[in-house]
């Protein structure tokens, strides 16, 4: 069932990703022109052009991301005793790392950086890095392997860390890690992930009865700049893609019984 969910989620996002929808729209408009539906193709082109013009100037994606990023407090006050710290993969570019024989990271490197900082602050805490590969066709390159190399090269004692390397999505991050560490009741576990990804992550951990303390990092928005109008089609499309993927994920995870709420705020 998890394999079916994994494949469906990947294939559906291929169809729903904003840039892919733009491409599909252009193909359909071209087909209308080819079959001489000139009026219909003109209407479709005007609608597409109008929509892209709006997106070029207005940061709709950031407006949708902001509630996700502010759902939990950034830099929360932490208890004196932390029993464990878990970080979700996301920054590690495993195939590139293997090809170039250098650690290659993407835009969520803050997850790993904050993980190392907090691990040093709480030397007695159990440590978990969770992440395999999200690729549909190639499971050879694992995020956990990149993370282990990164931590080692920066002088961190990786013997402290449990590396979970089989998960393909956030649901499997949580469930596989719980099986790995067997957390006890009343333990304080920190969860580190990207801020806009935190609500869905917390909902999953609540669903599997593993309460965590959210520690969001890696922010997309700046609150006091949300309503700034600027011409940036590529940037605004990227933000919209992030927002739609996460909001769709929240809804799908809830209705497939993988999250405690549509918009989780804690357990």
C-alpha positions in Angstrom: 0.0 0.0 0.0 2.9 2.4 0.8 4.4 1.7 -2.6 1.1 2.4 -4.3 0.8 5.7 -2.4 4.4 6.6 -3.2 3.9 6.1 -7.0 0.5 7.8 -7.1 1.8 10.9 -5.3 4.8 11.2 -7.6 2.8 10.7 -10.8 0.0 13.1 -9.7 2.5 15.9 -8.9 4.0 15.5 -12.4 0.6 16.5 -13.7 -0.2 19.2 -11.1 3.1 21.0 -10.9 2.5 24.6 -12.1 5.2 24.7 -14.8 4.0 21.3 -16.1 0.4 22.7 -16.3 1.7 25.7 -18.3 3.4 23.3 -20.7 0.3 21.1 -21.0 -1.8 24.3 -21.6 0.5 25.4 -24.4 0.3 21.9 -26.0 -3.5 22.0 -25.9 -3.6 25.5 -27.3 -1.3 24.4 -30.2 -3.6 21.4 -30.8 -6.6 23.7 -31.0 -4.8 25.9 -33.5 -3.8 22.8 -35.5 -7.4 21.7 -35.8 -8.5 25.3 -36.6 -10.4 26.0 -33.4 -9.2 29.6 -33.7 -11.7 31.3 -31.3 -11.3 28.7 -28.6 -7.5 28.8 -28.9 -7.5 32.6 -28.7 -9.6 32.5 -25.5 -7.3 29.9 -24.0 -4.2 31.9 -24.9 -5.6 35.1 -23.4 -6.5 33.3 -20.1 -3.0 31.7 -19.9 -1.3 35.0 -20.6 -3.4 36.8 -18.0 -2.7 34.2 -15.4 1.1 34.2 -16.1 1.0 38.0 -15.9 -0.6 38.0 -12.5 1.8 35.4 -11.3 4.8 37.4 -12.6 4.0 40.3 -10.4 2.1 38.9 -7.4 3.8 36.5 -4.9 0.8 34.2 -4.5 3.0 31.3 -3.6 4.6 33.2 -0.7 1.1 34.1 0.6 0.2 30.4 0.7 3.6 29.4 2.2 3.5 32.0 5.0 0.8 30.3 7.1 2.8 27.1 6.9 6.0 28.7 8.0 4.4 30.5 11.0 2.3 27.6 12.2 5.1 26.8 14.7 7.5 29.1 16.6 10.9 29.6 15.0 13.7 29.2 17.6 11.3 27.8 20.3 12.2 27.7 24.0 13.5 24.2 24.6 13.3 22.1 27.7 16.5 21.5 29.7 16.4 17.8 28.9 16.2 16.6 25.3 16.1 12.9 24.9 16.4 12.8 21.1 16.8 14.8 17.9 15.5 13.7 14.6 16.2 15.5 11.3 14.4 14.8 8.0 16.4 14.6 4.8 15.8 17.1 2.1 19.1 18.9 1.3 21.2 16.0 0.2 21.8 15.5 -3.6 22.8 11.9 -3.5 23.3 11.2 -7.2 25.4 14.3 -7.7 27.4 13.5 -4.6 28.2 10.1 -6.0 29.0 11.4 -9.4 31.3 14.2 -8.4 32.7 12.5 -5.2 31.9 15.6 -3.2 29.1 16.4 -0.8 26.4 18.2 -2.9 23.5 19.9 -1.1 20.4 21.7 -2.2 18.4 24.5 -0.7 17.5 22.9 2.6 21.0 22.6 4.0 19.9 24.4 7.2 18.3 21.1 8.3 21.7 19.5 8.6 23.5 22.6 10.0 21.0 23.0 12.8 21.0 19.3 13.5 24.8 19.5 14.1 24.4 22.6 16.3 21.7 21.1 18.5 23.5 17.8 18.7 26.5 19.5 20.2 24.2 21.5 22.6 22.6 18.3 23.8 25.5 15.7 23.9 23.4 13.1 25.7 20.5 13.1 23.2 19.9 10.3 20.8 20.3 11.4 17.2 18.5 10.2 14.1 18.9 11.1 10.5 16.1 9.8 8.3 16.1 9.7 4.5 16.6 7.3 1.7 15.7 8.2 -1.9 12.5 9.8 -3.3 13.3 8.7 -6.8 10.7 6.7 -8.6 13.1 4.6 -10.7 16.5 4.7 -8.9 16.8 3.8 -5.2 20.6 3.4 -5.4 21.6 6.8 -4.0 20.5 7.5 -0.4 20.3 10.9 1.4 21.5 9.2 4.6 24.8 8.3 2.9 25.4 11.9 1.9 24.5 13.1 5.4 26.9 10.6 7.0 29.7 11.8 4.7 28.9 15.5 5.4 28.9 15.0 9.2 32.1 13.0 9.1 33.9 15.6 6.9 32.9 18.3 9.4 34.4 16.4 12.3 31.1 15.1 13.8 31.1 11.8 15.6 28.7 9.8 13.4 28.7 6.9 15.9 26.2 8.9 17.8 23.7 9.0 14.9 21.3 6.3 13.8 20.9 6.6 10.0 17.6 5.5 8.6 18.1 5.1 4.8 15.0 3.3 3.4 12.3 5.9 3.6 11.0 7.5 0.4 8.7 10.2 1.8 7.8 11.9 5.1 5.3 9.2 6.2 8.1 6.6 5.9 10.6 9.0 7.6 8.4 8.9 10.7 7.3 5.3 10.7 10.7 3.8 9.9 12.4 6.0 12.5 9.9 5.0 15.2 10.6 1.3 14.5 14.3 2.1 14.6 14.5 4.0 17.9 11.4 2.8 19.8 10.8 6.2 21.6 9.4 6.0 25.1 6.4 7.8 26.5 7.2 11.2 28.1 10.5 11.6 26.1 11.3 15.0 24.6 12.2 14.6 20.9 13.1 17.5 18.7 12.0 17.4 15.0 14.0 19.4 12.6 12.7 20.1 9.1 11.9 23.0 6.7 9.4 25.4 8.2 6.8 25.1 5.5 7.1 21.3 5.7 6.7 21.2 9.5 2.9 21.1 9.8 2.5 18.0 7.6 5.5 16.4 9.4 4.0 17.1 12.9 0.7 15.7 11.7 2.3 12.5 10.7 4.3 12.1 14.0 1.1 12.8 15.9 -0.7 10.2 13.9 1.8 7.5 14.8 1.6 8.6 18.5 5.1 10.1 18.6 4.8 13.6 20.0 7.7 15.9 18.9 8.8 19.4 19.6 8.9 21.2 16.3 12.1 23.0 15.4 11.5 24.7 12.0 14.4 25.9 9.9 14.9 26.9 6.2 12.3 29.7 5.6 11.0 30.8 2.2 9.3 34.0 3.1 10.1 37.3 4.9 6.8 38.3 6.7 7.3 42.1 6.2 7.9 41.7 2.5 4.9 39.5 1.7 3.0 42.2 -0.2 5.9 43.6 -2.2 5.0 43.7 -5.9 7.9 42.8 -8.2 8.4 41.2 -11.6 9.8 37.7 -11.0 7.9 35.0 -12.9 10.5 32.3 -12.2 10.6 33.1 -8.4 6.9 33.4 -8.0 6.3 30.1 -9.9 8.8 28.4 -7.7 7.0 29.6 -4.6 3.6 28.6 -6.0 5.0 25.1 -6.7 6.2 24.8 -3.1 2.9 26.0 -1.7 0.6 23.9 -3.9 2.7 20.7 -3.3 2.6 21.2 0.5 -1.1 22.1 0.8 -2.1 19.2 -1.5 0.2 17.0 0.6 -1.6 18.2 3.8 -5.0 17.3 2.4 -4.0 14.0 0.8 -2.1 12.8 3.9 -5.2 13.6 6.1 -7.7 11.8 3.9 -5.4 8.8 3.5 -5.2 8.5 7.3 -1.5 9.5 7.4 -2.0 12.8 9.4 -3.8 13.8 12.5 -5.3 17.0 11.0 -5.5 18.9 7.7 -3.5 21.7 9.2 -1.7 20.3 12.3 -0.8 22.5 15.1 0.6 19.9 17.5 -0.5 16.6 19.0 
